[in-house]
């Protein structure tokens, strides 16, 4: 009780208690402000996460189409024996485009690595580069598949 009386001066003036309460309020506000600053998300981190999600969205959108790509390639290759001249050359070119698109996807997936997040600026640059690459793969796959689909429809 003596300690409590001394610290808070319960018997007598309460000046120390009120000063301590003001100090506690200031400390609380300081801690609350620091928490708010720390808990605010980093804009670069948000941009990185958005870019990574976009890269994965593009990949996830085109990867399931690989089965169709292989199906078209197989149909064109099977029909090569029945074609002659310009039609055969065109079908061979389409087969090569489909192979190139498939290979591009396989290479992109093999080379993709999750960047270290401790170097956020470098990770962001990596994701920007990966976005460009996967957009090219997406375009290559979709274009070659559309061309092959039209050729197969004309063959039937």
C-alpha positions as a LaTeX table, in Angstrom:
\begin{tabular}{lrrr}
\hline
Residue & $x$ (\AA) & $y$ (\AA) & $z$ (\AA) \\
\hline
Unk1 & 0.00 & 0.00 & 0.00 \\
Unk2 & 2.89 & 2.34 & 0.70 \\
Unk3 & 4.20 & 1.81 & $-2.86$ \\
Unk4 & 0.76 & 2.39 & $-4.31$ \\
Unk5 & 0.29 & 5.51 & $-2.17$ \\
Unk6 & 3.69 & 6.81 & $-3.20$ \\
Unk7 & 3.23 & 6.24 & $-6.92$ \\
Unk8 & $-0.27$ & 7.54 & $-7.24$ \\
Unk9 & $-0.27$ & 9.83 & $-4.20$ \\
Unk10 & $-3.67$ & 8.55 & $-3.19$ \\
Unk11 & $-3.40$ & 10.30 & 0.16 \\
Unk12 & $-3.08$ & 13.91 & $-0.89$ \\
Unk13 & $-2.86$ & 15.60 & $-4.21$ \\
Unk14 & $-3.37$ & 13.46 & $-7.31$ \\
Unk15 & $-1.06$ & 15.51 & $-9.56$ \\
Unk16 & 1.25 & 12.58 & $-10.26$ \\
Unk17 & $-1.68$ & 10.33 & $-11.13$ \\
Unk18 & $-3.12$ & 12.87 & $-13.59$ \\
Unk19 & 0.27 & 13.51 & $-15.15$ \\
Unk20 & 0.73 & 9.75 & $-15.46$ \\
Unk21 & $-2.71$ & 9.43 & $-17.04$ \\
Unk22 & $-1.85$ & 12.13 & $-19.60$ \\
Unk23 & 1.43 & 10.33 & $-20.30$ \\
Unk24 & $-0.42$ & 7.03 & $-20.71$ \\
Unk25 & $-2.86$ & 8.65 & $-23.17$ \\
Unk26 & 0.05 & 10.06 & $-25.16$ \\
Unk27 & 1.80 & 6.70 & $-25.12$ \\
Unk28 & $-1.42$ & 4.98 & $-26.21$ \\
Unk29 & $-1.87$ & 7.45 & $-29.09$ \\
Unk30 & 1.75 & 7.00 & $-30.10$ \\
Unk31 & 1.42 & 3.21 & $-30.11$ \\
Unk32 & $-1.88$ & 3.43 & $-31.98$ \\
Unk33 & $-0.26$ & 5.67 & $-34.61$ \\
Unk34 & 2.71 & 3.34 & $-34.98$ \\
Unk35 & 0.37 & 0.36 & $-35.35$ \\
Unk36 & $-1.61$ & 2.22 & $-38.02$ \\
Unk37 & 1.57 & 3.00 & $-39.96$ \\
Unk38 & 2.86 & $-0.54$ & $-39.73$ \\
Unk39 & $-0.45$ & $-2.15$ & $-40.61$ \\
Unk40 & $-0.93$ & $-0.04$ & $-43.72$ \\
Unk41 & $-0.03$ & $-2.15$ & $-46.70$ \\
Unk42 & 2.91 & $-1.35$ & $-48.90$ \\
Unk43 & 1.76 & $-0.02$ & $-52.32$ \\
Unk44 & 4.64 & $-1.79$ & $-54.07$ \\
Unk45 & 3.65 & $-5.06$ & $-52.39$ \\
Unk46 & 0.07 & $-4.58$ & $-53.56$ \\
Unk47 & 1.27 & $-3.80$ & $-57.10$ \\
Unk48 & 3.48 & $-6.92$ & $-57.02$ \\
Unk49 & 0.59 & $-9.10$ & $-55.82$ \\
Unk50 & $-1.68$ & $-7.68$ & $-58.52$ \\
Unk51 & 0.94 & $-8.29$ & $-61.21$ \\
Unk52 & 1.61 & $-11.84$ & $-59.99$ \\
Unk53 & $-2.12$ & $-12.59$ & $-59.95$ \\
Unk54 & $-2.43$ & $-11.26$ & $-63.51$ \\
Unk55 & 0.47 & $-13.45$ & $-64.69$ \\
Unk56 & $-1.09$ & $-16.52$ & $-63.08$ \\
Unk57 & $-4.52$ & $-15.61$ & $-64.45$ \\
Unk58 & $-3.14$ & $-15.49$ & $-68.00$ \\
Unk59 & $-1.32$ & $-18.79$ & $-67.51$ \\
Unk60 & $-4.35$ & $-20.46$ & $-65.95$ \\
Unk61 & $-6.53$ & $-19.20$ & $-68.78$ \\
Unk62 & $-4.43$ & $-20.61$ & $-71.60$ \\
Unk63 & $-2.88$ & $-23.72$ & $-70.03$ \\
Unk64 & $-6.09$ & $-25.80$ & $-70.20$ \\
Unk65 & $-6.18$ & $-25.04$ & $-73.95$ \\
Unk66 & $-3.01$ & $-27.08$ & $-74.37$ \\
Unk67 & $-5.07$ & $-30.26$ & $-74.74$ \\
Unk68 & $-6.94$ & $-28.72$ & $-77.67$ \\
Unk69 & $-3.68$ & $-27.51$ & $-79.16$ \\
Unk70 & $-2.27$ & $-31.05$ & $-79.07$ \\
Unk71 & $-5.51$ & $-32.42$ & $-80.51$ \\
Unk72 & $-5.31$ & $-29.99$ & $-83.44$ \\
Unk73 & $-1.65$ & $-30.83$ & $-84.02$ \\
Unk74 & $-2.43$ & $-34.55$ & $-84.09$ \\
Unk75 & $-5.34$ & $-34.06$ & $-86.52$ \\
Unk76 & $-3.21$ & $-31.98$ & $-88.86$ \\
Unk77 & $-0.32$ & $-34.45$ & $-88.73$ \\
Unk78 & $-2.70$ & $-37.34$ & $-89.42$ \\
Unk79 & $-4.07$ & $-35.52$ & $-92.46$ \\
Unk80 & $-0.68$ & $-34.63$ & $-93.95$ \\
Unk81 & $-0.52$ & $-37.90$ & $-95.92$ \\
Unk82 & $-3.71$ & $-37.04$ & $-97.79$ \\
Unk83 & $-2.61$ & $-33.50$ & $-98.72$ \\
Unk84 & $-0.45$ & $-32.34$ & $-101.59$ \\
Unk85 & 1.31 & $-29.19$ & $-102.72$ \\
Unk86 & 0.30 & $-25.91$ & $-101.16$ \\
Unk87 & $-2.30$ & $-27.51$ & $-98.85$ \\
Unk88 & 0.33 & $-29.85$ & $-97.44$ \\
Unk89 & 2.85 & $-27.03$ & $-96.98$ \\
Unk90 & 0.19 & $-24.95$ & $-95.22$ \\
Unk91 & $-0.73$ & $-27.83$ & $-92.89$ \\
Unk92 & 2.95 & $-28.47$ & $-92.11$ \\
Unk93 & 3.38 & $-24.79$ & $-91.29$ \\
Unk94 & 0.38 & $-24.94$ & $-88.93$ \\
Unk95 & 1.78 & $-28.06$ & $-87.24$ \\
Unk96 & 5.07 & $-26.22$ & $-86.68$ \\
Unk97 & 3.23 & $-23.17$ & $-85.27$ \\
Unk98 & 1.33 & $-25.41$ & $-82.84$ \\
Unk99 & 4.58 & $-27.13$ & $-81.79$ \\
Unk100 & 6.24 & $-23.75$ & $-81.32$ \\
Unk101 & 3.33 & $-22.51$ & $-79.17$ \\
Unk102 & 3.38 & $-25.67$ & $-77.06$ \\
Unk103 & 7.14 & $-25.45$ & $-76.63$ \\
Unk104 & 6.86 & $-21.79$ & $-75.63$ \\
Unk105 & 4.43 & $-22.70$ & $-72.84$ \\
Unk106 & 6.64 & $-25.53$ & $-71.61$ \\
Unk107 & 9.73 & $-23.30$ & $-71.62$ \\
Unk108 & 7.88 & $-20.51$ & $-69.78$ \\
Unk109 & 6.70 & $-22.91$ & $-67.08$ \\
Unk110 & 10.15 & $-24.48$ & $-66.71$ \\
Unk111 & 11.86 & $-21.09$ & $-66.39$ \\
Unk112 & 9.30 & $-19.43$ & $-64.11$ \\
Unk113 & 10.50 & $-19.10$ & $-60.53$ \\
Unk114 & 8.86 & $-17.36$ & $-57.62$ \\
Unk115 & 11.07 & $-14.32$ & $-56.96$ \\
Unk116 & 12.47 & $-13.51$ & $-53.51$ \\
Unk117 & 10.07 & $-11.14$ & $-51.80$ \\
Unk118 & 12.76 & $-9.50$ & $-49.67$ \\
Unk119 & 13.83 & $-7.54$ & $-52.77$ \\
Unk120 & 10.43 & $-6.27$ & $-53.80$ \\
Unk121 & 11.58 & $-3.94$ & $-56.58$ \\
Unk122 & 13.52 & $-6.72$ & $-58.30$ \\
Unk123 & 10.57 & $-9.09$ & $-57.80$ \\
Unk124 & 8.27 & $-6.52$ & $-59.39$ \\
Unk125 & 10.53 & $-6.18$ & $-62.43$ \\
Unk126 & 10.65 & $-9.96$ & $-62.73$ \\
Unk127 & 6.84 & $-10.16$ & $-62.67$ \\
Unk128 & 6.55 & $-7.44$ & $-65.31$ \\
Unk129 & 8.92 & $-9.44$ & $-67.51$ \\
Unk130 & 6.96 & $-12.64$ & $-66.86$ \\
Unk131 & 3.71 & $-10.88$ & $-67.77$ \\
Unk132 & 5.14 & $-9.89$ & $-71.15$ \\
Unk133 & 6.40 & $-13.44$ & $-71.74$ \\
Unk134 & 3.17 & $-15.19$ & $-70.77$ \\
Unk135 & 1.16 & $-12.72$ & $-72.89$ \\
Unk136 & 3.32 & $-13.70$ & $-75.86$ \\
Unk137 & 2.76 & $-17.40$ & $-75.09$ \\
Unk138 & $-0.97$ & $-16.77$ & $-74.77$ \\
Unk139 & $-1.08$ & $-14.95$ & $-78.10$ \\
Unk140 & 1.03 & $-17.58$ & $-79.83$ \\
Unk141 & $-1.13$ & $-20.43$ & $-78.56$ \\
Unk142 & $-4.47$ & $-18.79$ & $-79.32$ \\
Unk143 & $-3.44$ & $-17.61$ & $-82.80$ \\
Unk144 & $-1.96$ & $-20.96$ & $-83.84$ \\
Unk145 & $-4.99$ & $-22.81$ & $-82.47$ \\
Unk146 & $-7.43$ & $-20.55$ & $-84.31$ \\
Unk147 & $-5.53$ & $-21.01$ & $-87.57$ \\
Unk148 & $-5.37$ & $-24.78$ & $-87.05$ \\
Unk149 & $-9.08$ & $-24.96$ & $-86.21$ \\
Unk150 & $-9.97$ & $-23.18$ & $-89.46$ \\
Unk151 & $-7.69$ & $-25.46$ & $-91.45$ \\
Unk152 & $-9.17$ & $-28.58$ & $-89.87$ \\
Unk153 & $-12.72$ & $-27.37$ & $-90.58$ \\
Unk154 & $-11.73$ & $-26.85$ & $-94.25$ \\
Unk155 & $-10.15$ & $-30.32$ & $-94.42$ \\
Unk156 & $-13.39$ & $-32.05$ & $-93.39$ \\
\hline
\end{tabular}
